[in-house]
Amino acid sequence: MCRHLAYLGPPRPLGALLSEPPHSLYRQSWAPRRQRHGTVNADGFGVGWYAEGDPVPARYRRTGPVWADQSFVDLARVVRTTALLGAVRDATLAGADGEAAAAPFAGDRWLFSHNGAVAGWPDALAPLAPELPPVALLSMEARTDSAFLWAMVLHRLRAGDDLGRALSDPVRAVAAAAPASRLNLLLTDGVSIAATTWGDSLWYLSRPGQGTVVASEPYDDDPQWQEVPDRTLLTARRAEVLLTPLKEPSTEPVTAPRKEPCT
């Protein structure tokens, strides 16, 4: 179910990360090497990136397979960035919401992607809906499990959680409500990256002076790629990666962030 990648580092063309490597995200749309669920990621794609001096990312998303979009090839060749998040999609439900369901999702300065599926969607997560303010549900871009997860994460970010906690607490809450779910989440604000492994693969490549890449699978055969163990929270900056084990969910509900008054 999907492949995704985030990068922080010196300015690089989008294509150097997404389409030019021999096993790039572009190629993973039809020939992933380490995908545990599904075989083709042709139900949409997207990339979000940050321009110098602007904390709000730009996005380019489409409904169809990335290999059919020649405009993306040109865009990726010339646009340079110090931070991006890209994804190719294998839809849980075919045709659900089209382009609006393609990652990355965006809000304020953040970009988000979900590789996986929520078991029993949507019924399994109905008990979690009351924890979100109505505006968070009404603002969902799509009627998908990934969009609901993004609503949970964005609510926590806006309540003041750091990137790591904004991912780890929702993962544990959803895993408790829907235990068979696969919850590999990826989040960036253009300065840091946070990611979780929960049921699928995740790797990272970090080199001093060259930045950090976090991806569902390596885009080349460089031996410096490191696999992240399952049930792990990864947090990274340009040359620093921290791995923290994620605890299995308990029977007690995860505390929701406090709701701040409107100003």
Secondary structure, 3 states (H helix, E strand, C coil): CCEEEEEEEEEEEHHHHHCCCCCCHHHHCCCCCCCCCCCCCCCCEEEEECCCCCCCCEEEEECCCHHHCHHHHHHHHHCEEEEEEEEECCCCCCCCCHHHHCCCEEECCEEEEEEEECCCCCHHHHHHHHHCCHHHHHCCCCCCHHHHHHHHHHHHHHCCCCHHHHHHHHHHHHHHHCCCCEEEEEEECCCCEEEEECCCCCEEEEECCCEEEEECCCCCCCCCCEECCCCEEEEEECCEEEEEECCCCCCCCCCCCCCCCCC
